[in-house]
Amino acid sequence: MTAPTTTSNIMDGKAVAAQIRQEVAEGVAQFQAEQGFAPGLAVLLVGENPASVTYVTNKAKSSEEVGIRSEVYRLPADVSEAEVMTLIARLNADPMVHGLFCQLPVPEHLNPIRIQSAIDPAKDVDGLNPISVGRLWMGEEALNPATPLGIIEILKRYNVPLKGKRAVIVGRSTIVGKPVAALLLQEHATVTIAHSRTQPLADVTREADILVVAIGKAEMVTGDMVKPGATVIDVGINRVPDASKKSGFRLVGDVHYASAAAVAGLITPVPGGVGPLTIALLLSNTLTAARRQTR
């Protein structure tokens, strides 16, 4: 697949996500023709966190658009952990459910690690079961987290060389930082994981041919921290006050876009960069899980 056309150094995540969705839709149609049923995705939503409700609604809509059967299990905020585990066990055993995830965060009385651990690794489209994590680091077949997969996908589709290149990841979360490090190692990049306590951080980031920033701090990485010509992947989404906006805020990444874009060879914007890829790769994971379970 060729990279989306561009006249600037902006990496268009929306365009890449659209390509992936089309490929998934074609794969789902072929799967259904061969198997007689569509891949199935089950989503657990505990409570009424507004952001989580929005995310789950968007994921369900996106699933339907590519032909994946999606069902959302809405549970009250005070549901017991035993009830959640019972539902997960039932969905694990259901042959028509090929992908399963629990939308995070969950209420404080629930343990997200225990919930993730209960999900069958074969259906773990979020890639957060400890077994899935272990398989990723061992280079074995696994379902990997969608956002890191999206990062690798956009790099490849923009023909960014990975083999032998120096990649620096700012952020060490289990959802983005660590898994994208493992995936970049599989692509034979030389990987450094930095974080908020790395000293001096700018010296490390300026070494990067590929700079992935996922630290959760608005515009923390500035242009003077970027190696000229580097590829910059900004995973952050932060709200900052802006009186000129009707909403009273604007969205920015973890990278100061204007200064970094003046230096970088390629850069993802916020919004419109990594964000659209996450749902696209979740759909791709669901199709992959269905194929593996029926082969």
C-alpha positions as CSV (number, residue, x, y, z in Angstrom):
1,M,0.0,0.0,0.0
2,T,1.4,3.4,-1.0
3,A,1.6,6.2,1.4
4,P,-1.2,8.9,1.3
5,T,-0.1,11.7,-1.0
6,T,1.1,14.8,0.8
7,T,2.7,18.1,-0.1
8,S,4.1,18.7,3.3
9,N,5.9,16.8,6.1
10,I,2.6,16.0,7.8
11,M,1.8,12.3,8.3
12,D,-2.0,12.0,7.7
13,G,-3.3,9.5,10.2
14,K,-6.9,9.8,9.0
15,A,-5.8,8.8,5.5
16,V,-3.8,5.8,6.7
17,A,-6.7,4.8,9.0
18,A,-9.1,5.0,6.0
19,Q,-6.8,2.7,4.0
20,I,-6.7,0.2,6.9
21,R,-10.5,0.2,7.4
22,Q,-11.0,-0.5,3.7
23,E,-8.6,-3.4,3.9
24,V,-10.3,-4.7,7.0
25,A,-13.7,-4.4,5.3
26,E,-12.5,-6.4,2.4
27,G,-11.0,-9.0,4.7
28,V,-14.2,-9.3,6.7
29,A,-16.2,-9.8,3.5
30,Q,-13.9,-12.6,2.5
31,F,-14.0,-14.1,6.0
32,Q,-17.8,-14.1,6.0
33,A,-17.9,-15.7,2.5
34,E,-15.6,-18.5,3.7
35,Q,-17.1,-19.1,7.2
36,G,-20.7,-18.1,6.8
37,F,-20.6,-15.6,9.7
38,A,-18.9,-12.3,10.4
39,P,-16.1,-11.8,13.1
40,G,-17.6,-10.9,16.5
41,L,-16.4,-8.2,18.9
42,A,-17.6,-7.9,22.5
43,V,-17.0,-4.7,24.5
44,L,-17.4,-4.4,28.3
45,L,-18.3,-0.9,29.5
46,V,-18.4,-0.4,33.2
47,G,-20.1,2.8,34.5
48,E,-20.9,5.9,32.5
49,N,-17.6,7.7,32.2
50,P,-18.4,10.2,29.4
51,A,-15.1,9.7,27.5
52,S,-15.5,5.9,27.7
53,V,-19.1,6.0,26.5
54,T,-17.9,8.1,23.5
55,Y,-15.0,5.8,22.7
56,V,-17.1,2.7,22.9
57,T,-19.9,4.2,20.8
58,N,-17.3,5.1,18.1
59,K,-15.7,1.7,18.2
60,A,-19.1,-0.1,17.9
61,K,-20.0,2.2,14.9
62,S,-16.7,1.6,13.3
63,S,-17.1,-2.1,13.7
64,E,-20.4,-2.1,11.9
65,E,-19.0,0.0,9.1
66,V,-16.5,-2.7,8.2
67,G,-18.9,-5.6,8.8
68,I,-17.8,-6.8,12.2
69,R,-20.6,-7.8,14.6
70,S,-20.2,-5.7,17.7
71,E,-22.0,-6.0,21.0
72,V,-21.6,-3.7,24.0
73,Y,-22.2,-5.1,27.5
74,R,-23.0,-2.1,29.7
75,L,-22.5,-2.8,33.4
76,P,-23.3,-0.5,36.3
77,A,-20.5,1.3,38.1
78,D,-21.1,-0.7,41.2
79,V,-20.9,-4.1,39.6
80,S,-18.8,-6.6,41.5
81,E,-15.6,-8.0,40.2
82,A,-17.0,-11.5,40.4
83,E,-19.9,-10.5,38.1
84,V,-17.4,-9.0,35.6
85,M,-15.3,-12.2,35.7
86,T,-18.4,-14.3,35.2
87,L,-19.3,-12.4,32.1
88,I,-15.8,-12.5,30.7
89,A,-15.7,-16.3,31.2
90,R,-19.0,-16.6,29.3
91,L,-17.7,-14.5,26.4
92,N,-14.3,-16.4,26.4
93,A,-16.3,-19.6,25.9
94,D,-18.6,-18.1,23.1
95,P,-17.3,-19.3,19.7
96,M,-19.0,-16.4,18.0
97,V,-17.0,-13.8,20.0
98,H,-13.6,-13.5,18.4
99,G,-12.5,-10.3,20.0
100,L,-13.1,-9.0,23.6
101,F,-11.9,-6.0,25.6
102,C,-12.9,-4.0,28.6
103,Q,-12.9,-0.3,28.1
104,L,-10.6,1.5,30.6
105,P,-10.6,3.1,33.0
106,V,-12.8,1.0,35.3
107,P,-14.2,2.1,38.7
108,E,-11.6,2.1,41.5
109,H,-13.1,-1.0,43.2
110,L,-12.2,-3.1,40.2
111,N,-8.7,-4.3,39.4
112,P,-7.9,-3.7,35.7
113,I,-5.0,-6.1,35.7
114,R,-7.2,-9.0,37.0
115,I,-9.8,-8.1,34.4
116,Q,-7.2,-8.0,31.6
117,S,-5.7,-11.3,32.8
118,A,-9.1,-13.0,32.7
119,I,-9.6,-12.3,29.0
120,D,-8.6,-15.2,26.7
121,P,-5.3,-14.1,25.0
122,A,-6.7,-15.4,21.7
123,K,-9.5,-12.8,22.0
124,D,-7.4,-10.1,23.7
125,V,-7.7,-7.4,21.0
126,D,-6.4,-4.8,23.4
127,G,-3.2,-6.8,23.8
128,L,-3.1,-6.2,27.6
129,N,-3.3,-9.7,29.0
130,P,0.0,-10.4,30.6
131,I,0.4,-13.5,28.4
132,S,-0.1,-11.3,25.3
133,V,2.5,-8.8,26.7
134,G,5.0,-11.7,27.3
135,R,4.5,-13.1,23.8
136,L,5.1,-9.6,22.3
137,W,8.4,-9.3,24.1
138,M,9.4,-12.9,23.1
139,G,8.5,-12.1,19.5
140,E,5.8,-14.8,19.4
141,E,2.4,-14.6,17.7
142,A,0.1,-12.4,19.8
143,L,-2.5,-9.7,19.5
144,N,-0.7,-6.5,20.2
145,P,-2.0,-3.1,21.5
146,A,-3.7,-1.1,18.8
147,T,-2.0,2.3,19.3
148,P,1.6,0.9,19.0
149,L,0.5,-1.2,16.0
150,G,-0.9,2.0,14.5
151,I,2.4,3.7,15.0
152,I,4.4,1.0,13.2
153,E,1.8,1.0,10.5
154,I,2.0,4.7,9.7
155,L,5.8,4.5,9.8
156,K,5.8,1.7,7.2
157,R,3.2,3.4,5.0
158,Y,5.2,6.5,4.9
159,N,8.2,4.4,4.0
160,V,10.2,5.5,7.1
161,P,13.3,3.3,7.4
162,L,13.3,1.4,10.7
163,K,16.1,-1.2,10.4
164,G,19.2,0.1,12.1
165,K,17.7,3.4,12.9
166,R,17.8,5.0,16.4
167,A,14.3,5.2,17.9
168,V,13.7,7.1,21.1
169,I,10.4,6.7,23.0
170,V,9.5,9.3,25.5
171,G,7.0,7.5,27.9
172,R,7.1,4.1,29.5
173,S,3.4,3.2,29.8
174,T,2.2,-0.4,29.4
175,I,-0.3,0.8,26.8
176,V,2.1,2.7,24.4
177,G,5.7,3.2,25.5
178,K,6.7,-0.3,26.3
179,P,4.8,-2.2,23.5
180,V,6.0,0.2,20.8
181,A,9.5,-0.3,22.0
182,A,9.1,-4.1,21.6
183,L,7.6,-3.6,18.1
184,L,10.4,-1.3,17.0
185,L,12.9,-3.8,18.3
186,Q,11.2,-6.5,16.1
187,E,11.8,-4.1,13.2
188,H,15.5,-4.0,14.0
189,A,15.6,-0.4,15.3
190,T,17.9,0.5,18.1
191,V,15.5,1.6,20.9
192,T,15.9,3.9,23.9
193,I,13.0,4.4,26.3
194,A,13.1,7.8,28.0
195,H,10.7,9.4,30.4
196,S,10.0,12.5,32.6
197,R,13.0,11.7,34.8
198,T,15.5,11.1,32.1
199,Q,18.3,13.7,32.5
200,P,19.1,15.5,30.3
201,L,16.0,14.5,28.2
202,A,16.8,16.8,25.3
203,D,20.2,15.2,24.7
204,V,18.5,11.8,24.4
205,T,15.7,13.0,22.1
206,R,18.1,14.7,19.7
207,E,19.7,11.4,19.0
208,A,16.5,10.0,17.5
209,D,15.9,9.3,13.9
210,I,12.4,8.3,15.0
211,L,11.0,10.1,18.0
212,V,7.8,8.7,19.6
213,V,6.3,10.9,22.3
214,A,3.7,9.5,24.7
215,I,4.3,11.1,28.0
216,G,1.0,12.8,28.7
217,K,2.3,16.4,29.1
218,A,1.1,19.1,26.8
219,E,3.8,20.3,24.4
220,M,6.6,19.0,26.5
221,V,8.9,18.2,23.6
222,T,9.9,21.3,21.6
223,G,11.6,21.8,18.3
224,D,15.1,22.3,19.9
225,M,14.8,18.7,21.2
226,V,14.3,17.2,17.8
227,K,17.1,16.0,15.4
228,P,16.8,17.8,12.1
229,G,15.0,15.5,9.6
230,A,13.8,13.1,12.3
231,T,10.3,11.5,12.1
232,V,8.2,12.6,15.0
233,I,5.2,10.6,16.2
234,D,3.1,12.5,18.7
235,V,0.7,10.2,20.7
236,G,-0.5,12.8,23.2
237,I,-3.9,14.3,23.4
238,N,-4.2,17.2,25.9
239,R,-6.8,19.9,26.5
240,V,-5.4,23.4,27.1
241,P,-7.4,26.5,27.8
242,D,-8.2,28.7,24.7
243,A,-10.6,31.5,25.1
244,S,-10.9,31.9,21.3
245,K,-12.5,28.5,21.1
246,K,-16.2,28.0,21.7
247,S,-15.4,25.0,23.8
248,G,-12.9,27.0,25.9
249,F,-10.1,24.7,25.0
250,R,-8.0,23.3,22.2
251,L,-6.4,19.9,21.7
252,V,-2.6,19.7,21.6
253,G,-0.1,16.9,21.6
254,D,2.9,16.1,23.8
255,V,5.0,17.8,21.1
256,H,5.0,21.6,20.5
257,Y,3.8,21.2,16.9
258,A,4.9,24.4,15.3
259,S,8.5,24.3,16.5
260,A,8.9,20.6,15.9
261,A,7.4,20.7,12.5
262,A,9.9,23.3,11.4
263,V,12.7,20.8,12.2
264,A,11.3,17.3,11.6
265,G,11.3,15.5,8.3
266,L,7.9,14.0,9.0
267,I,5.5,14.6,11.9
268,T,2.0,13.5,13.0
269,P,-0.5,16.3,13.9
270,V,-2.8,16.4,16.9
271,P,-5.6,15.7,16.2
272,G,-5.6,13.7,13.0
273,G,-2.4,11.7,13.5
274,V,-2.1,8.6,15.7
275,G,-5.6,8.9,17.1
276,P,-7.6,7.6,14.1
277,L,-5.2,4.7,13.8
278,T,-6.2,3.2,17.2
279,I,-9.7,2.2,16.2
280,A,-8.6,1.0,12.8
281,L,-6.0,-1.4,14.3
282,L,-8.5,-2.6,16.9
283,L,-10.7,-3.6,14.0
284,S,-7.7,-5.2,12.3
285,N,-7.0,-7.1,15.5
286,T,-10.5,-8.4,15.6
287,L,-10.3,-9.8,12.1
288,T,-6.9,-11.3,12.8
289,A,-8.3,-13.0,16.0
290,A,-11.2,-14.4,14.0
291,R,-8.9,-15.8,11.3
292,R,-6.6,-17.5,13.9
293,Q,-9.6,-19.0,15.8
294,T,-11.0,-20.5,12.6
295,R,-7.9,-21.7,10.8
